[in-house]
Amino acid sequence: MTDTRVWLITGASRGLGRAFTEAALAGGDRVVAAARNVGPLEELAKVYPDHLVPLPLDVADRRVVFDAVARAVAAFGRLDVVVNNAGAMLYGMVEEATEEQIRAHMDVNFFGAVWVAQAVLPYLRAQGGGRLLQVTSMGSGGGMATVGYYGAGKAALDSVSEALAMEVEGFGIKVTIVQMGGYNTGLFTAGTTNTESLAHYQPLRTEMEAMWGDAVAPEPDTAAPVIMKLATLPDPPRRLIVGSQSFDHVLEMDRAQADLYRSWEHLSRLAPG
């Protein structure tokens, strides 16, 4: 990989994707910045006319994804780092969500990332390698009330990415599951679809909203240096938690899960399988 890299970043118009785009450009790299709405990227493109290509893309449409990736490769001749970052939030209880909402959510958060991975792999394999960063979540290891479908999509992507990493490492392609912590990305505002609330869940909804609290999340650009460093590592980790507080939370959740297994070990061992 040369010193100057070519990035493809999805969900690049705002939040983490925008922060990663700006950091890569500031480092002298070239970026194909993909988003459903590329309008917010227009001013940035004027600052970096030779290094930034805004690319309209709805990751939910597989055919469109493959066409867009071909254009991305044509723009700079190759791809070195692909960041599968596009995502959305479906906020509400499991029972409340409609079939349309659930399918639309998974089309972006899970299938969209799969389509991007499938589309870029032939190019990365042909050039002898590359990096694929799969943006999941610190919470992908377990579900939580009101954000169950978000966690489900990230957990599915997490699992597929583990398999993918094994499948493509022989081609020089390095896959890292990037478990992002909570950042001020606008996910819970501009990126959120809300279910129609059922009265039965109002006490729990109130409890969960109080738990989320009014804490101010750090800005996305504070996470960008980690991603820039990750992209340069010759032997990157298959999984990385991004965020100091999130690191502690994930370890705490893992310990709680292990304790739960141990507390019921006697029942588990009654079966020979």
Secondary structure, DSSP 8 states (H G I E B T S, - for coil): --SS-EEEEESTTSHHHHHHHHHHHHTT-EEEEEES--GGGHHHHHHSTTTEEEEE--TT-HHHHHHHHHHHHHHHS--SEEEE----EEEB-TTT--HHHHHHHHIIIIIIHHHHHHHHHHHHHHTT-EEEEEE--TTTTS--TTBHHHHHHHHHHHHHHHHHHHHHGGGTEEEEEEEE----SSTTTTTEEE----GGGHHHHHHHHHHHTT-----GGGTHHHHHHHHH-SS--SEEEE-HHHHHHHHHHHHHHHHHHHHTHHHHTTS--
